[in-house]
Amino acid sequence: MDARAQQLADALVAKWSAPAGVELMTAGATVLGQIMGEGPLPVRDAAAVLGWPDEDVLRRFDAMGFRLELNGKGDIAGAGLSLLPSAAHTVEINGTRYHGWCAMDVLMFPIVFGNSSPAASRCAATGDRVHLTVTPDGLKDLDPAGIHVTLAPAAGGEIREVFCNRVNFYGSREAAEAAAGADPDLAVCTAAEAWTVARRLAALF
């Protein structure tokens, strides 16, 4: 991993290791666990499991720069992984297909849950499909073989805007480097290197 990618990876781990990051990760994991177990989560039910007033749930997540994803009924349907087709990234965990807010989500959560999980996305440059299998021990079945990932800073705004929307899969190093050339905040790493970052994040759960 080059120096820029390592710097962004270290900053990402530091963000989620800091007290504010731990608070957010704990709350987000609580909500996500309910979504994965029960389906879309009414805000009042989220408040009950979090021990927060109903009216504070969305506001507190927004204040932490982590806007929960709501379905048409106003129930919470996404918190990193989503039941809604909101992004090109998909991963299968325990027989259910989820949409990841970013490439890092579909690399991290199979490690968290100890699964061997088929994942798919599209090259953010060409739109071509990319496929891989994520396991707690690494990646396999990469198609194309040269999948790369962009990393972005995870500070300065709402997480999907500053980070997730820019952390994508690419079918080749050249495509990823072209994206980084157009956005100097980005760094490029191989899919295997991105998996090592995901493993560091998974260890925080």
Contacts in CASP RR format, 6 or more apart in sequence:
PFRMAT RR
TARGET T0000
AUTHOR 0000-0000-0000
METHOD contacts of the structure
MODEL  1
MDARAQQLADALVAKWSAPAGVELMTAGATVLGQIMGEGPLPVRDAAAVL
GWPDEDVLRRFDAMGFRLELNGKGDIAGAGLSLLPSAAHTVEINGTRYHG
WCAMDVLMFPIVFGNSSPAASRCAATGDRVHLTVTPDGLKDLDPAGIHVT
LAPAAGGEIREVFCNRVNFYGSREAAEAAAGADPDLAVCTAAEAWTVARR
LAALF
1 9 0 8 1.000
1 189 0 8 1.000
1 193 0 8 1.000
1 196 0 8 1.000
2 187 0 8 1.000
2 188 0 8 1.000
2 189 0 8 1.000
4 187 0 8 1.000
5 151 0 8 1.000
5 187 0 8 1.000
5 188 0 8 1.000
5 189 0 8 1.000
5 193 0 8 1.000
7 187 0 8 1.000
8 151 0 8 1.000
8 152 0 8 1.000
8 153 0 8 1.000
8 187 0 8 1.000
9 151 0 8 1.000
9 189 0 8 1.000
9 197 0 8 1.000
9 200 0 8 1.000
11 153 0 8 1.000
11 154 0 8 1.000
11 155 0 8 1.000
12 151 0 8 1.000
12 154 0 8 1.000
12 197 0 8 1.000
12 201 0 8 1.000
13 197 0 8 1.000
13 200 0 8 1.000
13 201 0 8 1.000
13 204 0 8 1.000
15 21 0 8 1.000
15 154 0 8 1.000
15 155 0 8 1.000
16 22 0 8 1.000
16 24 0 8 1.000
16 25 0 8 1.000
16 201 0 8 1.000
16 204 0 8 1.000
17 204 0 8 1.000
20 64 0 8 1.000
21 64 0 8 1.000
22 204 0 8 1.000
23 64 0 8 1.000
24 61 0 8 1.000
24 64 0 8 1.000
24 65 0 8 1.000
24 66 0 8 1.000
25 204 0 8 1.000
25 205 0 8 1.000
27 50 0 8 1.000
27 60 0 8 1.000
27 61 0 8 1.000
27 64 0 8 1.000
28 61 0 8 1.000
28 66 0 8 1.000
28 79 0 8 1.000
29 205 0 8 1.000
30 49 0 8 1.000
30 50 0 8 1.000
31 41 0 8 1.000
31 46 0 8 1.000
31 49 0 8 1.000
31 50 0 8 1.000
31 68 0 8 1.000
31 76 0 8 1.000
31 78 0 8 1.000
31 79 0 8 1.000
32 78 0 8 1.000
32 79 0 8 1.000
32 80 0 8 1.000
32 81 0 8 1.000
34 41 0 8 1.000
34 45 0 8 1.000
34 46 0 8 1.000
34 49 0 8 1.000
35 41 0 8 1.000
35 76 0 8 1.000
35 77 0 8 1.000
35 78 0 8 1.000
35 79 0 8 1.000
35 81 0 8 1.000
35 83 0 8 1.000
36 81 0 8 1.000
36 93 0 8 1.000
36 94 0 8 1.000
36 96 0 8 1.000
36 98 0 8 1.000
39 77 0 8 1.000
39 83 0 8 1.000
40 71 0 8 1.000
40 73 0 8 1.000
40 75 0 8 1.000
40 76 0 8 1.000
40 77 0 8 1.000
40 83 0 8 1.000
41 75 0 8 1.000
41 76 0 8 1.000
41 77 0 8 1.000
42 74 0 8 1.000
42 75 0 8 1.000
42 76 0 8 1.000
43 54 0 8 1.000
43 57 0 8 1.000
43 58 0 8 1.000
43 74 0 8 1.000
43 75 0 8 1.000
43 76 0 8 1.000
44 54 0 8 1.000
46 52 0 8 1.000
46 57 0 8 1.000
46 76 0 8 1.000
47 53 0 8 1.000
47 54 0 8 1.000
47 56 0 8 1.000
47 57 0 8 1.000
50 57 0 8 1.000
52 60 0 8 1.000
57 68 0 8 1.000
58 68 0 8 1.000
61 67 0 8 1.000
61 68 0 8 1.000
62 158 0 8 1.000
65 157 0 8 1.000
65 158 0 8 1.000
65 159 0 8 1.000
66 79 0 8 1.000
66 158 0 8 1.000
66 159 0 8 1.000
67 158 0 8 1.000
67 159 0 8 1.000
67 160 0 8 1.000
68 76 0 8 1.000
68 78 0 8 1.000
68 79 0 8 1.000
69 76 0 8 1.000
69 77 0 8 1.000
69 78 0 8 1.000
69 79 0 8 1.000
69 80 0 8 1.000
69 82 0 8 1.000
69 84 0 8 1.000
69 86 0 8 1.000
70 76 0 8 1.000
70 77 0 8 1.000
71 77 0 8 1.000
71 83 0 8 1.000
71 84 0 8 1.000
77 83 0 8 1.000
77 84 0 8 1.000
78 84 0 8 1.000
78 86 0 8 1.000
80 100 0 8 1.000
80 101 0 8 1.000
80 105 0 8 1.000
80 164 0 8 1.000
81 91 0 8 1.000
81 93 0 8 1.000
81 98 0 8 1.000
81 99 0 8 1.000
81 100 0 8 1.000
81 101 0 8 1.000
81 105 0 8 1.000
81 109 0 8 1.000
82 98 0 8 1.000
82 99 0 8 1.000
82 100 0 8 1.000
82 101 0 8 1.000
83 98 0 8 1.000
83 99 0 8 1.000
84 99 0 8 1.000
85 99 0 8 1.000
86 99 0 8 1.000
86 100 0 8 1.000
86 101 0 8 1.000
87 99 0 8 1.000
87 100 0 8 1.000
87 101 0 8 1.000
87 102 0 8 1.000
87 164 0 8 1.000
88 121 0 8 1.000
88 122 0 8 1.000
88 124 0 8 1.000
89 99 0 8 1.000
89 100 0 8 1.000
89 101 0 8 1.000
89 102 0 8 1.000
89 103 0 8 1.000
89 105 0 8 1.000
89 106 0 8 1.000
89 119 0 8 1.000
89 120 0 8 1.000
89 121 0 8 1.000
89 169 0 8 1.000
90 97 0 8 1.000
90 98 0 8 1.000
90 99 0 8 1.000
90 100 0 8 1.000
90 106 0 8 1.000
90 119 0 8 1.000
90 120 0 8 1.000
90 121 0 8 1.000
91 97 0 8 1.000
91 98 0 8 1.000
91 100 0 8 1.000
91 105 0 8 1.000
91 106 0 8 1.000
91 109 0 8 1.000
91 110 0 8 1.000
91 117 0 8 1.000
91 118 0 8 1.000
91 119 0 8 1.000
91 120 0 8 1.000
91 134 0 8 1.000
92 98 0 8 1.000
92 117 0 8 1.000
92 118 0 8 1.000
92 119 0 8 1.000
93 109 0 8 1.000
93 110 0 8 1.000
93 113 0 8 1.000
93 115 0 8 1.000
93 117 0 8 1.000
94 113 0 8 1.000
94 115 0 8 1.000
98 109 0 8 1.000
100 106 0 8 1.000
101 159 0 8 1.000
101 160 0 8 1.000
101 164 0 8 1.000
102 160 0 8 1.000
102 163 0 8 1.000
102 164 0 8 1.000
102 165 0 8 1.000
102 166 0 8 1.000
102 167 0 8 1.000
102 168 0 8 1.000
103 121 0 8 1.000
103 149 0 8 1.000
103 150 0 8 1.000
103 167 0 8 1.000
103 168 0 8 1.000
103 169 0 8 1.000
103 194 0 8 1.000
104 149 0 8 1.000
104 164 0 8 1.000
104 167 0 8 1.000
104 194 0 8 1.000
104 197 0 8 1.000
104 198 0 8 1.000
104 201 0 8 1.000
105 164 0 8 1.000
106 117 0 8 1.000
106 119 0 8 1.000
106 121 0 8 1.000
106 134 0 8 1.000
107 119 0 8 1.000
107 134 0 8 1.000
107 149 0 8 1.000
107 191 0 8 1.000
107 194 0 8 1.000
107 195 0 8 1.000
107 197 0 8 1.000
107 198 0 8 1.000
108 198 0 8 1.000
108 199 0 8 1.000
108 201 0 8 1.000
108 202 0 8 1.000
109 117 0 8 1.000
109 202 0 8 1.000
110 116 0 8 1.000
110 117 0 8 1.000
110 119 0 8 1.000
110 134 0 8 1.000
110 135 0 8 1.000
110 136 0 8 1.000
111 134 0 8 1.000
111 135 0 8 1.000
111 136 0 8 1.000
111 198 0 8 1.000
111 199 0 8 1.000
111 202 0 8 1.000
112 202 0 8 1.000
112 205 0 8 1.000
114 135 0 8 1.000
114 136 0 8 1.000
115 134 0 8 1.000
115 135 0 8 1.000
115 136 0 8 1.000
116 133 0 8 1.000
116 134 0 8 1.000
116 135 0 8 1.000
116 136 0 8 1.000
117 133 0 8 1.000
117 134 0 8 1.000
117 135 0 8 1.000
118 131 0 8 1.000
118 132 0 8 1.000
118 133 0 8 1.000
118 141 0 8 1.000
119 131 0 8 1.000
119 132 0 8 1.000
119 133 0 8 1.000
119 134 0 8 1.000
120 129 0 8 1.000
120 130 0 8 1.000
120 131 0 8 1.000
120 132 0 8 1.000
121 129 0 8 1.000
121 130 0 8 1.000
121 168 0 8 1.000
121 169 0 8 1.000
122 128 0 8 1.000
122 129 0 8 1.000
122 130 0 8 1.000
122 169 0 8 1.000
123 129 0 8 1.000
123 130 0 8 1.000
123 169 0 8 1.000
123 170 0 8 1.000
123 171 0 8 1.000
123 172 0 8 1.000
123 175 0 8 1.000
124 150 0 8 1.000
124 168 0 8 1.000
124 169 0 8 1.000
124 170 0 8 1.000
124 175 0 8 1.000
124 179 0 8 1.000
125 170 0 8 1.000
125 171 0 8 1.000
125 175 0 8 1.000
125 176 0 8 1.000
125 178 0 8 1.000
125 179 0 8 1.000
126 171 0 8 1.000
126 175 0 8 1.000
128 171 0 8 1.000
130 142 0 8 1.000
130 143 0 8 1.000
130 144 0 8 1.000
130 147 0 8 1.000
130 169 0 8 1.000
130 170 0 8 1.000
130 171 0 8 1.000
131 141 0 8 1.000
131 142 0 8 1.000
131 143 0 8 1.000
132 139 0 8 1.000
132 140 0 8 1.000
132 141 0 8 1.000
132 142 0 8 1.000
132 143 0 8 1.000
132 147 0 8 1.000
132 191 0 8 1.000
133 139 0 8 1.000
133 140 0 8 1.000
133 141 0 8 1.000
134 195 0 8 1.000
134 198 0 8 1.000
138 192 0 8 1.000
138 195 0 8 1.000
139 191 0 8 1.000
139 192 0 8 1.000
139 195 0 8 1.000
142 191 0 8 1.000
144 171 0 8 1.000
144 172 0 8 1.000
146 171 0 8 1.000
146 172 0 8 1.000
146 173 0 8 1.000
146 190 0 8 1.000
146 191 0 8 1.000
147 169 0 8 1.000
147 170 0 8 1.000
147 171 0 8 1.000
147 190 0 8 1.000
147 191 0 8 1.000
148 169 0 8 1.000
148 170 0 8 1.000
148 171 0 8 1.000
148 172 0 8 1.000
148 173 0 8 1.000
148 175 0 8 1.000
148 176 0 8 1.000
148 188 0 8 1.000
148 189 0 8 1.000
148 190 0 8 1.000
148 191 0 8 1.000
149 167 0 8 1.000
149 168 0 8 1.000
149 169 0 8 1.000
149 170 0 8 1.000
149 176 0 8 1.000
149 188 0 8 1.000
149 189 0 8 1.000
149 190 0 8 1.000
149 191 0 8 1.000
149 193 0 8 1.000
149 194 0 8 1.000
150 166 0 8 1.000
150 167 0 8 1.000
150 168 0 8 1.000
150 170 0 8 1.000
150 176 0 8 1.000
150 179 0 8 1.000
150 180 0 8 1.000
150 186 0 8 1.000
150 187 0 8 1.000
150 188 0 8 1.000
151 167 0 8 1.000
151 186 0 8 1.000
151 187 0 8 1.000
151 188 0 8 1.000
151 189 0 8 1.000
151 194 0 8 1.000
151 197 0 8 1.000
152 162 0 8 1.000
152 163 0 8 1.000
152 166 0 8 1.000
152 167 0 8 1.000
152 183 0 8 1.000
152 185 0 8 1.000
152 186 0 8 1.000
152 187 0 8 1.000
153 162 0 8 1.000
153 163 0 8 1.000
153 185 0 8 1.000
154 162 0 8 1.000
154 163 0 8 1.000
155 162 0 8 1.000
156 162 0 8 1.000
166 183 0 8 1.000
166 185 0 8 1.000
166 186 0 8 1.000
168 179 0 8 1.000
169 191 0 8 1.000
170 176 0 8 1.000
170 179 0 8 1.000
173 188 0 8 1.000
173 190 0 8 1.000
176 188 0 8 1.000
177 188 0 8 1.000
179 186 0 8 1.000
179 188 0 8 1.000
180 186 0 8 1.000
180 187 0 8 1.000
180 188 0 8 1.000
189 197 0 8 1.000
END
